[in-house]
Amino acid sequence: MTVLSGGRGPDAMAGEMLDIGIGDYRVSAGAHIWALYEAPAKRDAILRSFVRSALLADDKCICVTDGSPMVRTVMSVGDGDIDVAASSASGQLELINASDITGRSGEFSVSDKIDFWKAAIDRVKVARRHQRIRFVGDMSSALLDASVAGDVIRFESALNGQLLPLFPQVHMCMYDLDRVAGAFVVDLISAHPKVYVNDMLVENPYSMGPEEWLKTIGK
């Protein structure tokens, strides 16, 4: 079994390793994963496995969906061990449409997205129902608009410093390889401590903390 640590979340020091449903890989709370896929079928397989592992662990699972195909994928993970409808009804599984967190201005806003996720984390803390949160979402469509692609990367970097330390959690951000323009690959890599590609999860030696990343781009 390949074991990787997350390193940033409150549970990291406790050393508890979490099954995230992809291969035999495990991570500690605080992991931020850049998952790359080449076709919708591959995306669905990763998404289905990640959600299933979260529900089996009784973790809060928040999925940002980009249309009804993703919703159908998430709702299809049920089997003898999981009642997806019950998980959704109880609030353990929460489906959020990407358009619902665009921001007050109707455009991609880093601060609005950070505020949105902070509120989601606060709700889990107050409810005291789950010990961890698993976030998963497909960010590919955001990169179709070149004018906001830079803000997408800023959000990914800010997530490391502003969200991960607040509560034990694992974030998996999914991107379609066909939509990730070459100009953004380096920046996206630098914002993610872990990369999942070609069925392999690897530690990313090129990842940067948010402050280091901002200095690098001169902002």
Buried (B, 14 or more C-beta within 10 A) or exposed (E): EEEBBBBBBBBBEEEBBBBBBBBEBBBBBBBBBBBBBEEEEBBBBBBBBBBBBBBEBEBBBBBBBBEEEBBEBBBBBBEEEBEBEEBBEEEBBBBBBBEEBBBEEEEBBBBBBBBBBBEBBEBBEEEEEBBBBBBBBBBBBBBEEEEBBBBBBBBBBBBBEBBBEBBBBBBBBBBBEEBBEEEBEEBBBBBBBBBBBEEEBEEBEEBBBBEEBBEEEEE
